[in-house]
Amino acid sequence: MDGGLSPSPVIVADVFEEGSGVPVSLQRLGAQVVVEPLSAGDYRISGGALVERKTVADLHGSLGRGRLWSQIGRVRDAAALPFLFVEGADIDDGPRHPNAIRGCLLAIADLGVAVVRSRDPADTAQWLHRLAVRQQRRQRASTPTPRRRVLPAGLSVLAGVPGISDTTARALLERFGSVQRLLAAGPAEWAEVNGVGPVRAHALAEALLDHGKVGERAA
């Protein structure tokens, strides 16, 4: 789990990837792996990422058989963020000419599909896990945060007086409009507000007015 705080990223693996060693490595890294048939690609990650994984041998073979371009086309059409992961230590370990392999990968990048090289299944899992964590963070960052409730000015001042609840404080502010106007009105008018009465008005006066002036204003 990244940083020990974020939930484990969920990665969907195609059923044909079960024996590749990548899903097991992903689980060791803390990812939740869901195995199901995918119509395009080999790994699906939230946020629109789709990964076609090919070993070097498969890359050479699928290019020679003409299957590569249809697979890349499906991934590109199905995903907002399409990737091709090429797995293996030596990209030239196959029958295709080195220029053909490099030209193919450059053409795939021109189509908007990001090409990533990995050493082995464990390294592929590392790339997938990092991609999933990045997507998770991006989704959290793009989620609108709830707007903070703006409290009426002076509410905390009035509600802090013993015996004055938030509801009573709101009623006072609705009646007088502001703390300044409330002070100008005095305890006699405060007592007329529903839920206040003489006792709470006096407590409010004790808290907000100079003690020497409470009697004058109440009179």
C-alpha positions in Angstrom: 0.0 0.0 0.0 1.6 3.3 -1.1 2.6 5.4 1.8 0.6 3.2 4.2 -2.4 5.4 3.8 -4.0 5.0 0.4 -6.2 2.0 -0.4 -4.6 -0.8 -2.5 -4.9 0.0 -6.2 -7.2 -2.4 -8.2 -5.7 -3.8 -11.4 -7.8 -6.0 -13.8 -5.8 -8.7 -15.5 -6.9 -10.7 -18.6 -7.5 -14.4 -18.0 -4.6 -15.3 -20.3 -2.2 -13.4 -17.9 -2.8 -15.6 -14.9 0.3 -17.8 -15.6 2.6 -15.0 -16.6 3.9 -14.3 -13.1 2.8 -10.6 -13.3 -0.5 -10.9 -11.3 1.4 -12.8 -8.5 4.0 -10.0 -8.4 1.3 -7.4 -8.3 -0.3 -9.0 -5.3 3.1 -9.1 -3.5 3.3 -5.3 -4.1 -0.1 -4.8 -2.4 -2.3 -4.5 -5.4 -5.8 -6.0 -5.7 -5.8 -8.1 -8.8 -9.1 -9.0 -10.5 -8.9 -11.6 -13.3 -11.5 -11.5 -16.0 -11.6 -11.6 -19.8 -10.7 -8.4 -21.5 -11.8 -7.5 -25.0 -8.6 -5.4 -25.5 -5.3 -5.2 -23.7 -3.9 -7.4 -20.9 -4.3 -5.0 -17.9 -6.9 -2.4 -17.1 -6.4 0.3 -14.5 -8.9 2.8 -13.3 -8.8 6.3 -14.9 -8.8 5.0 -18.5 -5.4 3.2 -18.6 -5.1 0.0 -20.6 -1.9 -2.0 -21.1 -1.0 -4.4 -23.8 1.9 -6.6 -22.5 4.2 -8.4 -24.9 7.4 -10.3 -24.3 10.1 -9.7 -26.8 9.4 -13.0 -28.3 5.7 -12.2 -28.7 6.6 -8.8 -30.1 8.7 -10.4 -32.9 6.1 -13.1 -33.5 3.0 -10.9 -33.6 4.8 -8.4 -35.9 5.7 -11.2 -38.3 2.2 -12.7 -38.2 0.5 -9.3 -38.7 -1.4 -9.5 -35.4 0.4 -6.6 -33.7 -1.4 -3.7 -35.4 -4.9 -5.0 -34.7 -4.0 -5.5 -31.1 -2.5 -2.0 -30.8 -5.6 -0.6 -32.6 -8.0 -2.1 -30.1 -6.0 -0.8 -27.1 -5.8 2.7 -28.6 -9.5 2.7 -29.4 -10.6 1.4 -26.0 -8.5 3.5 -23.7 -7.9 7.2 -22.9 -4.3 6.2 -21.8 -3.1 3.2 -24.0 0.2 1.6 -23.2 2.4 -1.1 -24.8 4.7 -2.8 -22.3 7.6 -4.7 -24.0 9.1 -7.2 -21.6 12.5 -8.8 -22.0 16.2 -8.0 -21.5 17.1 -7.9 -25.2 14.7 -6.3 -27.7 16.6 -7.8 -30.6 16.2 -11.4 -29.3 14.0 -12.6 -32.2 13.9 -13.1 -35.9 12.8 -9.6 -36.9 15.5 -7.1 -38.0 16.5 -4.6 -35.3 15.4 -1.7 -37.6 12.0 -3.3 -38.1 11.4 -3.6 -34.3 12.5 -0.1 -33.6 10.5 1.4 -36.5 7.5 -0.5 -35.2 7.8 0.9 -31.7 8.3 4.4 -33.0 5.2 4.0 -35.2 3.2 2.8 -32.2 4.3 5.8 -30.2 3.2 8.0 -33.2 -0.3 6.5 -32.8 -0.4 7.8 -29.2 0.3 4.6 -27.5 3.1 4.9 -24.8 5.8 2.3 -25.1 7.4 1.1 -21.8 10.3 -1.4 -21.6 10.5 -3.8 -18.7 13.1 -6.5 -17.8 10.9 -9.4 -16.6 7.4 -10.1 -15.1 8.5 -8.7 -11.7 9.6 -5.5 -13.4 6.4 -5.3 -15.4 4.4 -5.6 -12.1 6.4 -2.7 -10.7 5.5 -0.5 -13.7 1.8 -1.5 -13.5 1.7 -0.9 -9.8 3.3 2.5 -10.1 0.8 3.4 -13.0 -2.1 2.3 -10.8 -0.9 4.4 -7.9 -0.5 7.4 -10.1 -4.0 7.0 -11.5 -5.4 6.6 -8.0 -3.8 9.9 -7.0 -5.0 11.7 -10.0 -8.6 10.5 -9.4 -8.5 11.7 -5.8 -7.0 15.0 -6.9 -9.8 15.5 -9.5 -12.6 14.6 -7.1 -14.3 17.9 -6.0 -13.9 18.5 -2.2 -17.1 19.4 -0.4 -17.4 23.1 0.1 -17.0 24.3 3.6 -20.2 25.6 5.2 -19.8 29.3 5.8 -21.1 30.2 9.2 -22.9 33.5 9.7 -20.5 36.2 11.1 -20.8 36.4 14.9 -22.5 33.0 15.3 -19.5 31.5 17.2 -19.4 34.5 19.5 -23.1 34.3 20.4 -23.2 30.5 20.6 -20.2 30.6 23.0 -22.3 32.3 25.7 -23.6 29.8 28.3 -27.3 29.0 27.7 -27.2 30.2 24.1 -27.5 27.4 21.5 -26.6 27.5 17.8 -30.3 27.7 17.1 -30.8 30.7 19.4 -27.7 32.4 18.1 -29.0 32.1 14.6 -32.4 33.4 15.6 -30.7 36.5 17.1 -28.6 37.1 14.1 -31.6 36.7 11.8 -33.6 39.3 13.9 -30.8 41.9 14.2 -28.6 41.2 11.2 -25.2 41.5 12.9 -23.6 41.4 16.4 -23.2 45.2 16.2 -26.9 45.8 15.7 -27.7 43.3 18.3 -25.5 45.1 20.8 -27.2 48.4 19.9 -30.7 46.9 20.5 -30.0 45.8 24.0 -31.3 43.0 26.3 -34.9 44.2 26.3 -35.3 43.5 22.6 -33.2 40.4 22.8 -35.7 38.9 25.2 -38.4 39.3 22.6 -36.7 36.8 20.2 -38.2 33.3 20.2 -36.1 31.1 22.5 -34.3 33.9 24.3 -36.4 35.4 27.1 -35.3 37.5 30.0 -32.9 35.0 31.6 -30.9 34.2 28.4 -31.0 37.9 27.5 -29.4 38.8 30.8 -26.7 36.0 30.4 -26.0 37.4 26.9 -25.7 40.9 28.3 -23.3 39.7 31.0 -21.1 38.2 28.4 -21.2 40.9 25.7 -21.8 44.2 27.5 -19.8 46.1 30.1 -21.2 45.0 33.5 -21.7 48.6 34.4 -24.0 49.2 31.4 -26.1 46.1 31.6 -28.6 47.6 34.0 -28.8 50.9 32.0 -29.5 49.0 28.7 -32.0 46.7 30.3 -33.9 49.5 31.9 
